[in-house]
């Protein structure tokens, strides 16, 4: 943590501190807020906090750009040789960047006690973590999806492939964020967890890589990519239903 | 009343004694079956008309691959029992499973690769079964890595249990996605074994090896479980009693 001070925030501020607007405050304390409304508050808070630390938002994207640049430098600058690899390169880079961003998912909140407050708040931790994961996707998955077509074009993909690449990376990163939330929850209490986190998460993410790279590849070839895209969607839905439960169990274990 | 046996299993001294008494009953049949299966498979069974004697590695490869999945399932079930009923002995079972399963998976990979050398002309082929076996090995390594990363035993037990359960949901998805990926990318150059058209003289030794390996795993699990229970209970007073010669 280099920048404390302004960035350090009162863990309980959004749970009912003085700075929080009256209406939200009242709703939270009265216990009237539904799980969804609570989740929305957490989502808004995470987004607001993230935009106070813009450099952290840019890092996974810069990492994505660096990794995709390594391949032309390492293989060949000729587009005809790069084009067949473009889908795989884009997806491997997306997997690695989302992994890099995972460490940010729970770490700060675990360090300053926010997660403990969440667990003790009597709200469903599952919903709160689902909201945090949603914020994480909006901050890393969506920007990655917007950047992926650029990287693919730089690797020789035609302009017509942009919608397909955008859609497959956008859907795929939903699944990546969800699977990653389990790994991040499990390694919460471990110092220097980076290598372990990747060993836990990457094998579980292999189906996403396979279907995602296939959809991207078909889009680059100008073929119909509906089938792998739907399979990606299925993985995302499965993750949406199960991953927050597992992540909440994992976080609870590490908070005890 | 019918569940007393189950509840008694939760007691470390009891499970220590039961495991010790049960072990030879699994180990001896396992030894007999494996020796008989090896003789039947390596000596008595006829050579294959396509692969000659090269196919005989199946008598080690297929049982290892089968065990790699069975052990993972056992581990996940034990972990789930430990997580749900907070049963420490079940966590000890899961912890004892992981190294055994990883070893079987490794054996399946090595024998598969050795088989590939004469059959495919290469030690490694991105064959769906080999690839998912490799991923399974990584899952085992992740499980063991997560266990060893915690200082607190209870936390290690419960966190790794969550991982094992998540993994068991994912293993079929990984398996089928790998098959799907493979059928798209691989030229049909891989020579495949004629499916279950094995003559009985080849099949019986294989079945013996399958049962033998399963019993062997059971015996190994009991040995490791006893060690695990001892190390977990090392401060308990019953240990002095149990270890008295």
Interface residues (C-beta under 8 A of the other chain):
Chain A: X182 X186 X187 X189 X190 X193 X196 X199 X200 X202 X203 X204 X206 X207 X210 X211 X214 X235 X238 X242 X246 X249 X250 X253 X254 X256
Chain B: X83 X135 X138 X139 X141 X142 X145 X146 X149 X150 X155 X158 X159 X162 X163 X165 X166 X167 X169 X170 X173 X174 X177 X178 X180 X181 X184
